[in-house]
Amino acid sequence: MPESIERILGRHGRSPDELIPILQDVQAAFGYIGEPSVKAISRYLRISENQIYGVSSFYAQFRFTEPGRHGVKVCLGTACHVRGGATLLDMLERGLDIHCGETTEDKRFDLDRVACLGCCALSPVVQIDRDIYSRMTVNRLTELLKNYE
């Protein structure tokens, strides 16, 4: 049984200083920070939902949409960008009909861009789940996505 938001909140004090640890626990439990969680945190800490979104949106570790079964990350570091990373990202956004930070309607994929995956010599690089794919092309990526249910 998944952990409830009330149980998570019960492990923390009511000080606004608890916001980031609470957000981290919510993200770990649910995979994202949904609107119902924000409302519950707001009531518990007695701070506005805007304050919660303001703090949590500052940190890249927090996401606000439910993740897909497969996470796709496109590297847009300098080497990857120069070698076509932006083209790959554009193809994915059009092909999956989502933008960065979103999840496909069927919950199959979520899409994000990253500053660097640390594989510059192998650029452009795409990460799907924990797998890194190097020297990626639009055609190879199109075929690769078919292997992920």
Rosetta constraint file for C-alpha pairs under 8 A:
AtomPair CA 2 CA 29 HARMONIC 7.27 0.50
AtomPair CA 2 CA 30 HARMONIC 7.98 0.50
AtomPair CA 3 CA 7 HARMONIC 6.70 0.50
AtomPair CA 3 CA 8 HARMONIC 7.27 0.50
AtomPair CA 3 CA 29 HARMONIC 6.45 0.50
AtomPair CA 4 CA 8 HARMONIC 6.50 0.50
AtomPair CA 5 CA 9 HARMONIC 6.16 0.50
AtomPair CA 5 CA 26 HARMONIC 7.12 0.50
AtomPair CA 5 CA 37 HARMONIC 6.55 0.50
AtomPair CA 5 CA 40 HARMONIC 7.39 0.50
AtomPair CA 6 CA 10 HARMONIC 6.07 0.50
AtomPair CA 6 CA 40 HARMONIC 7.93 0.50
AtomPair CA 7 CA 11 HARMONIC 6.77 0.50
AtomPair CA 8 CA 12 HARMONIC 7.32 0.50
AtomPair CA 8 CA 22 HARMONIC 7.16 0.50
AtomPair CA 8 CA 25 HARMONIC 6.82 0.50
AtomPair CA 8 CA 26 HARMONIC 7.05 0.50
AtomPair CA 9 CA 13 HARMONIC 7.79 0.50
AtomPair CA 9 CA 22 HARMONIC 6.81 0.50
AtomPair CA 9 CA 41 HARMONIC 7.42 0.50
AtomPair CA 9 CA 44 HARMONIC 7.39 0.50
AtomPair CA 12 CA 18 HARMONIC 6.62 0.50
AtomPair CA 12 CA 22 HARMONIC 7.13 0.50
AtomPair CA 13 CA 18 HARMONIC 6.55 0.50
AtomPair CA 14 CA 18 HARMONIC 6.95 0.50
AtomPair CA 14 CA 44 HARMONIC 6.47 0.50
AtomPair CA 14 CA 45 HARMONIC 5.00 0.50
AtomPair CA 14 CA 46 HARMONIC 7.95 0.50
AtomPair CA 15 CA 19 HARMONIC 7.81 0.50
AtomPair CA 15 CA 45 HARMONIC 6.21 0.50
AtomPair CA 16 CA 45 HARMONIC 5.85 0.50
AtomPair CA 16 CA 46 HARMONIC 7.97 0.50
AtomPair CA 16 CA 47 HARMONIC 7.33 0.50
AtomPair CA 18 CA 22 HARMONIC 6.06 0.50
AtomPair CA 19 CA 23 HARMONIC 6.10 0.50
AtomPair CA 19 CA 45 HARMONIC 7.78 0.50
AtomPair CA 19 CA 52 HARMONIC 7.58 0.50
AtomPair CA 20 CA 24 HARMONIC 6.10 0.50
AtomPair CA 20 CA 56 HARMONIC 7.58 0.50
AtomPair CA 21 CA 25 HARMONIC 6.23 0.50
AtomPair CA 22 CA 26 HARMONIC 6.14 0.50
AtomPair CA 22 CA 41 HARMONIC 8.00 0.50
AtomPair CA 23 CA 27 HARMONIC 6.06 0.50
AtomPair CA 23 CA 33 HARMONIC 7.23 0.50
AtomPair CA 23 CA 56 HARMONIC 7.55 0.50
AtomPair CA 23 CA 62 HARMONIC 7.77 0.50
AtomPair CA 24 CA 28 HARMONIC 6.13 0.50
AtomPair CA 24 CA 62 HARMONIC 7.72 0.50
AtomPair CA 25 CA 29 HARMONIC 6.13 0.50
AtomPair CA 26 CA 30 HARMONIC 5.98 0.50
AtomPair CA 26 CA 31 HARMONIC 7.55 0.50
AtomPair CA 26 CA 32 HARMONIC 7.11 0.50
AtomPair CA 26 CA 33 HARMONIC 6.38 0.50
AtomPair CA 26 CA 37 HARMONIC 7.58 0.50
AtomPair CA 27 CA 31 HARMONIC 4.80 0.50
AtomPair CA 27 CA 32 HARMONIC 4.65 0.50
AtomPair CA 27 CA 33 HARMONIC 5.70 0.50
AtomPair CA 27 CA 62 HARMONIC 6.88 0.50
AtomPair CA 27 CA 63 HARMONIC 7.71 0.50
AtomPair CA 28 CA 32 HARMONIC 7.61 0.50
AtomPair CA 31 CA 63 HARMONIC 7.91 0.50
AtomPair CA 31 CA 66 HARMONIC 6.70 0.50
AtomPair CA 31 CA 67 HARMONIC 6.52 0.50
AtomPair CA 32 CA 62 HARMONIC 6.81 0.50
AtomPair CA 32 CA 63 HARMONIC 5.12 0.50
AtomPair CA 32 CA 64 HARMONIC 5.43 0.50
AtomPair CA 32 CA 65 HARMONIC 6.02 0.50
AtomPair CA 32 CA 66 HARMONIC 5.67 0.50
AtomPair CA 32 CA 67 HARMONIC 7.01 0.50
AtomPair CA 33 CA 37 HARMONIC 6.22 0.50
AtomPair CA 33 CA 38 HARMONIC 6.95 0.50
AtomPair CA 33 CA 62 HARMONIC 7.12 0.50
AtomPair CA 33 CA 63 HARMONIC 6.12 0.50
AtomPair CA 33 CA 64 HARMONIC 4.91 0.50
AtomPair CA 33 CA 65 HARMONIC 7.10 0.50
AtomPair CA 34 CA 38 HARMONIC 6.43 0.50
AtomPair CA 34 CA 64 HARMONIC 5.66 0.50
AtomPair CA 34 CA 65 HARMONIC 6.66 0.50
AtomPair CA 34 CA 66 HARMONIC 7.56 0.50
AtomPair CA 35 CA 39 HARMONIC 6.23 0.50
AtomPair CA 35 CA 64 HARMONIC 7.95 0.50
AtomPair CA 36 CA 40 HARMONIC 6.27 0.50
AtomPair CA 37 CA 41 HARMONIC 6.07 0.50
AtomPair CA 38 CA 42 HARMONIC 5.99 0.50
AtomPair CA 38 CA 49 HARMONIC 6.27 0.50
AtomPair CA 38 CA 52 HARMONIC 6.98 0.50
AtomPair CA 38 CA 53 HARMONIC 8.00 0.50
AtomPair CA 39 CA 43 HARMONIC 6.34 0.50
AtomPair CA 39 CA 49 HARMONIC 6.51 0.50
AtomPair CA 40 CA 44 HARMONIC 6.10 0.50
AtomPair CA 41 CA 45 HARMONIC 5.95 0.50
AtomPair CA 41 CA 46 HARMONIC 7.91 0.50
AtomPair CA 42 CA 46 HARMONIC 5.46 0.50
AtomPair CA 42 CA 47 HARMONIC 5.08 0.50
AtomPair CA 42 CA 48 HARMONIC 5.58 0.50
AtomPair CA 42 CA 49 HARMONIC 5.57 0.50
AtomPair CA 42 CA 52 HARMONIC 7.28 0.50
AtomPair CA 43 CA 47 HARMONIC 6.97 0.50
AtomPair CA 47 CA 51 HARMONIC 6.62 0.50
AtomPair CA 47 CA 52 HARMONIC 7.52 0.50
AtomPair CA 48 CA 52 HARMONIC 6.65 0.50
AtomPair CA 49 CA 53 HARMONIC 6.24 0.50
AtomPair CA 50 CA 54 HARMONIC 5.90 0.50
AtomPair CA 51 CA 55 HARMONIC 6.21 0.50
AtomPair CA 52 CA 56 HARMONIC 5.99 0.50
AtomPair CA 53 CA 57 HARMONIC 5.65 0.50
AtomPair CA 54 CA 58 HARMONIC 6.57 0.50
AtomPair CA 55 CA 59 HARMONIC 7.32 0.50
AtomPair CA 56 CA 62 HARMONIC 6.23 0.50
AtomPair CA 57 CA 62 HARMONIC 6.93 0.50
AtomPair CA 63 CA 101 HARMONIC 7.42 0.50
AtomPair CA 65 CA 101 HARMONIC 7.17 0.50
AtomPair CA 65 CA 102 HARMONIC 6.36 0.50
AtomPair CA 65 CA 103 HARMONIC 7.03 0.50
AtomPair CA 66 CA 103 HARMONIC 6.89 0.50
AtomPair CA 67 CA 71 HARMONIC 7.23 0.50
AtomPair CA 67 CA 102 HARMONIC 7.98 0.50
AtomPair CA 67 CA 103 HARMONIC 6.20 0.50
AtomPair CA 67 CA 107 HARMONIC 7.24 0.50
AtomPair CA 67 CA 109 HARMONIC 7.50 0.50
AtomPair CA 67 CA 110 HARMONIC 5.76 0.50
AtomPair CA 68 CA 103 HARMONIC 5.69 0.50
AtomPair CA 68 CA 104 HARMONIC 7.09 0.50
AtomPair CA 68 CA 107 HARMONIC 4.49 0.50
AtomPair CA 68 CA 108 HARMONIC 4.98 0.50
AtomPair CA 68 CA 109 HARMONIC 4.47 0.50
AtomPair CA 68 CA 110 HARMONIC 4.83 0.50
AtomPair CA 69 CA 107 HARMONIC 6.23 0.50
AtomPair CA 69 CA 108 HARMONIC 5.00 0.50
AtomPair CA 69 CA 109 HARMONIC 5.89 0.50
AtomPair CA 69 CA 110 HARMONIC 7.68 0.50
AtomPair CA 70 CA 108 HARMONIC 6.05 0.50
AtomPair CA 70 CA 109 HARMONIC 4.83 0.50
AtomPair CA 70 CA 110 HARMONIC 6.47 0.50
AtomPair CA 70 CA 128 HARMONIC 6.55 0.50
AtomPair CA 70 CA 129 HARMONIC 5.63 0.50
AtomPair CA 70 CA 148 HARMONIC 7.45 0.50
AtomPair CA 71 CA 109 HARMONIC 5.74 0.50
AtomPair CA 71 CA 110 HARMONIC 5.04 0.50
AtomPair CA 71 CA 111 HARMONIC 6.22 0.50
AtomPair CA 71 CA 112 HARMONIC 7.80 0.50
AtomPair CA 71 CA 127 HARMONIC 7.83 0.50
AtomPair CA 71 CA 128 HARMONIC 5.52 0.50
AtomPair CA 71 CA 129 HARMONIC 5.00 0.50
AtomPair CA 72 CA 109 HARMONIC 6.74 0.50
AtomPair CA 72 CA 110 HARMONIC 6.01 0.50
AtomPair CA 72 CA 111 HARMONIC 4.92 0.50
AtomPair CA 72 CA 112 HARMONIC 6.29 0.50
AtomPair CA 72 CA 126 HARMONIC 7.15 0.50
AtomPair CA 72 CA 127 HARMONIC 5.71 0.50
AtomPair CA 72 CA 128 HARMONIC 4.52 0.50
AtomPair CA 72 CA 129 HARMONIC 6.50 0.50
AtomPair CA 73 CA 111 HARMONIC 5.97 0.50
AtomPair CA 73 CA 112 HARMONIC 4.82 0.50
AtomPair CA 73 CA 113 HARMONIC 5.34 0.50
AtomPair CA 73 CA 114 HARMONIC 6.43 0.50
AtomPair CA 73 CA 126 HARMONIC 5.74 0.50
AtomPair CA 73 CA 127 HARMONIC 5.00 0.50
AtomPair CA 73 CA 128 HARMONIC 6.40 0.50
AtomPair CA 74 CA 85 HARMONIC 6.70 0.50
AtomPair CA 74 CA 88 HARMONIC 7.42 0.50
AtomPair CA 74 CA 89 HARMONIC 6.26 0.50
AtomPair CA 74 CA 111 HARMONIC 7.96 0.50
AtomPair CA 74 CA 112 HARMONIC 6.48 0.50
AtomPair CA 74 CA 113 HARMONIC 4.83 0.50
AtomPair CA 74 CA 114 HARMONIC 6.09 0.50
AtomPair CA 74 CA 125 HARMONIC 6.57 0.50
AtomPair CA 74 CA 126 HARMONIC 4.71 0.50
AtomPair CA 74 CA 127 HARMONIC 6.48 0.50
AtomPair CA 75 CA 80 HARMONIC 6.09 0.50
AtomPair CA 75 CA 81 HARMONIC 7.53 0.50
AtomPair CA 75 CA 85 HARMONIC 6.31 0.50
AtomPair CA 75 CA 113 HARMONIC 5.94 0.50
AtomPair CA 75 CA 114 HARMONIC 4.98 0.50
AtomPair CA 75 CA 115 HARMONIC 5.95 0.50
AtomPair CA 75 CA 116 HARMONIC 5.48 0.50
AtomPair CA 75 CA 117 HARMONIC 6.12 0.50
AtomPair CA 75 CA 124 HARMONIC 7.02 0.50
AtomPair CA 75 CA 125 HARMONIC 5.75 0.50
AtomPair CA 75 CA 126 HARMONIC 6.11 0.50
AtomPair CA 75 CA 127 HARMONIC 7.98 0.50
AtomPair CA 76 CA 80 HARMONIC 5.38 0.50
AtomPair CA 76 CA 81 HARMONIC 4.88 0.50
AtomPair CA 76 CA 85 HARMONIC 5.57 0.50
AtomPair CA 76 CA 86 HARMONIC 6.64 0.50
AtomPair CA 76 CA 113 HARMONIC 6.62 0.50
AtomPair CA 76 CA 114 HARMONIC 6.03 0.50
AtomPair CA 76 CA 115 HARMONIC 5.35 0.50
AtomPair CA 76 CA 116 HARMONIC 6.45 0.50
AtomPair CA 77 CA 81 HARMONIC 5.78 0.50
AtomPair CA 77 CA 114 HARMONIC 7.46 0.50
AtomPair CA 77 CA 115 HARMONIC 4.87 0.50
AtomPair CA 77 CA 116 HARMONIC 4.81 0.50
AtomPair CA 77 CA 117 HARMONIC 7.88 0.50
AtomPair CA 77 CA 120 HARMONIC 7.89 0.50
AtomPair CA 78 CA 82 HARMONIC 6.07 0.50
AtomPair CA 79 CA 83 HARMONIC 6.22 0.50
AtomPair CA 79 CA 120 HARMONIC 5.66 0.50
AtomPair CA 79 CA 121 HARMONIC 7.70 0.50
AtomPair CA 79 CA 123 HARMONIC 6.13 0.50
AtomPair CA 79 CA 124 HARMONIC 7.09 0.50
AtomPair CA 80 CA 84 HARMONIC 6.20 0.50
AtomPair CA 80 CA 85 HARMONIC 4.99 0.50
AtomPair CA 80 CA 120 HARMONIC 6.74 0.50
AtomPair CA 80 CA 123 HARMONIC 4.79 0.50
AtomPair CA 80 CA 124 HARMONIC 4.17 0.50
AtomPair CA 80 CA 125 HARMONIC 6.49 0.50
AtomPair CA 81 CA 85 HARMONIC 4.56 0.50
AtomPair CA 81 CA 86 HARMONIC 5.78 0.50
AtomPair CA 81 CA 124 HARMONIC 7.18 0.50
AtomPair CA 83 CA 123 HARMONIC 6.51 0.50
AtomPair CA 83 CA 124 HARMONIC 5.74 0.50
AtomPair CA 84 CA 88 HARMONIC 6.43 0.50
AtomPair CA 84 CA 124 HARMONIC 6.25 0.50
AtomPair CA 84 CA 137 HARMONIC 7.99 0.50
AtomPair CA 85 CA 89 HARMONIC 6.26 0.50
AtomPair CA 85 CA 124 HARMONIC 5.47 0.50
AtomPair CA 85 CA 125 HARMONIC 7.30 0.50
AtomPair CA 86 CA 90 HARMONIC 6.11 0.50
AtomPair CA 87 CA 91 HARMONIC 6.15 0.50
AtomPair CA 87 CA 138 HARMONIC 7.80 0.50
AtomPair CA 88 CA 92 HARMONIC 6.21 0.50
AtomPair CA 88 CA 137 HARMONIC 7.22 0.50
AtomPair CA 88 CA 138 HARMONIC 5.95 0.50
AtomPair CA 88 CA 141 HARMONIC 7.96 0.50
AtomPair CA 89 CA 93 HARMONIC 6.16 0.50
AtomPair CA 89 CA 113 HARMONIC 7.71 0.50
AtomPair CA 90 CA 94 HARMONIC 6.22 0.50
AtomPair CA 91 CA 95 HARMONIC 5.80 0.50
AtomPair CA 91 CA 138 HARMONIC 7.10 0.50
AtomPair CA 92 CA 96 HARMONIC 5.63 0.50
AtomPair CA 92 CA 97 HARMONIC 7.71 0.50
AtomPair CA 92 CA 98 HARMONIC 7.90 0.50
AtomPair CA 93 CA 97 HARMONIC 5.43 0.50
AtomPair CA 93 CA 98 HARMONIC 5.05 0.50
AtomPair CA 93 CA 99 HARMONIC 5.30 0.50
AtomPair CA 93 CA 100 HARMONIC 7.48 0.50
AtomPair CA 94 CA 98 HARMONIC 6.96 0.50
AtomPair CA 96 CA 104 HARMONIC 6.53 0.50
AtomPair CA 97 CA 104 HARMONIC 7.09 0.50
AtomPair CA 98 CA 102 HARMONIC 5.87 0.50
AtomPair CA 98 CA 103 HARMONIC 6.64 0.50
AtomPair CA 98 CA 104 HARMONIC 6.19 0.50
AtomPair CA 98 CA 111 HARMONIC 7.57 0.50
AtomPair CA 99 CA 111 HARMONIC 6.91 0.50
AtomPair CA 100 CA 110 HARMONIC 7.87 0.50
AtomPair CA 100 CA 111 HARMONIC 5.08 0.50
AtomPair CA 100 CA 112 HARMONIC 4.70 0.50
AtomPair CA 100 CA 113 HARMONIC 6.51 0.50
AtomPair CA 101 CA 110 HARMONIC 6.95 0.50
AtomPair CA 101 CA 111 HARMONIC 5.75 0.50
AtomPair CA 101 CA 112 HARMONIC 5.43 0.50
AtomPair CA 102 CA 110 HARMONIC 5.66 0.50
AtomPair CA 102 CA 111 HARMONIC 6.02 0.50
AtomPair CA 102 CA 112 HARMONIC 7.81 0.50
AtomPair CA 103 CA 107 HARMONIC 5.97 0.50
AtomPair CA 103 CA 108 HARMONIC 7.51 0.50
AtomPair CA 103 CA 109 HARMONIC 5.72 0.50
AtomPair CA 103 CA 110 HARMONIC 4.07 0.50
AtomPair CA 103 CA 111 HARMONIC 6.57 0.50
AtomPair CA 104 CA 108 HARMONIC 6.10 0.50
AtomPair CA 104 CA 109 HARMONIC 5.56 0.50
AtomPair CA 104 CA 110 HARMONIC 6.24 0.50
AtomPair CA 108 CA 149 HARMONIC 6.90 0.50
AtomPair CA 116 CA 120 HARMONIC 7.95 0.50
AtomPair CA 117 CA 125 HARMONIC 7.57 0.50
AtomPair CA 119 CA 123 HARMONIC 6.57 0.50
AtomPair CA 119 CA 125 HARMONIC 7.06 0.50
AtomPair CA 119 CA 134 HARMONIC 7.95 0.50
AtomPair CA 120 CA 124 HARMONIC 7.58 0.50
AtomPair CA 120 CA 125 HARMONIC 7.96 0.50
AtomPair CA 122 CA 134 HARMONIC 5.21 0.50
AtomPair CA 122 CA 135 HARMONIC 5.54 0.50
AtomPair CA 123 CA 134 HARMONIC 5.91 0.50
AtomPair CA 123 CA 135 HARMONIC 5.15 0.50
AtomPair CA 123 CA 136 HARMONIC 7.29 0.50
AtomPair CA 124 CA 134 HARMONIC 6.09 0.50
AtomPair CA 124 CA 135 HARMONIC 5.10 0.50
AtomPair CA 124 CA 136 HARMONIC 5.56 0.50
AtomPair CA 124 CA 137 HARMONIC 7.94 0.50
AtomPair CA 125 CA 132 HARMONIC 6.89 0.50
AtomPair CA 125 CA 133 HARMONIC 5.65 0.50
AtomPair CA 125 CA 134 HARMONIC 4.62 0.50
AtomPair CA 125 CA 135 HARMONIC 6.16 0.50
AtomPair CA 125 CA 136 HARMONIC 6.01 0.50
AtomPair CA 126 CA 132 HARMONIC 5.98 0.50
AtomPair CA 126 CA 133 HARMONIC 5.28 0.50
AtomPair CA 126 CA 134 HARMONIC 6.70 0.50
AtomPair CA 126 CA 136 HARMONIC 7.01 0.50
AtomPair CA 127 CA 131 HARMONIC 5.54 0.50
AtomPair CA 127 CA 132 HARMONIC 4.48 0.50
AtomPair CA 127 CA 133 HARMONIC 6.07 0.50
AtomPair CA 128 CA 132 HARMONIC 6.59 0.50
AtomPair CA 128 CA 133 HARMONIC 7.86 0.50
AtomPair CA 136 CA 140 HARMONIC 6.35 0.50
AtomPair CA 136 CA 141 HARMONIC 6.50 0.50
AtomPair CA 137 CA 141 HARMONIC 6.04 0.50
AtomPair CA 138 CA 142 HARMONIC 6.10 0.50
AtomPair CA 139 CA 143 HARMONIC 6.40 0.50
AtomPair CA 140 CA 144 HARMONIC 5.99 0.50
AtomPair CA 141 CA 145 HARMONIC 6.17 0.50
AtomPair CA 142 CA 146 HARMONIC 7.03 0.50
AtomPair CA 143 CA 147 HARMONIC 7.42 0.50
AtomPair CA 144 CA 148 HARMONIC 7.55 0.50
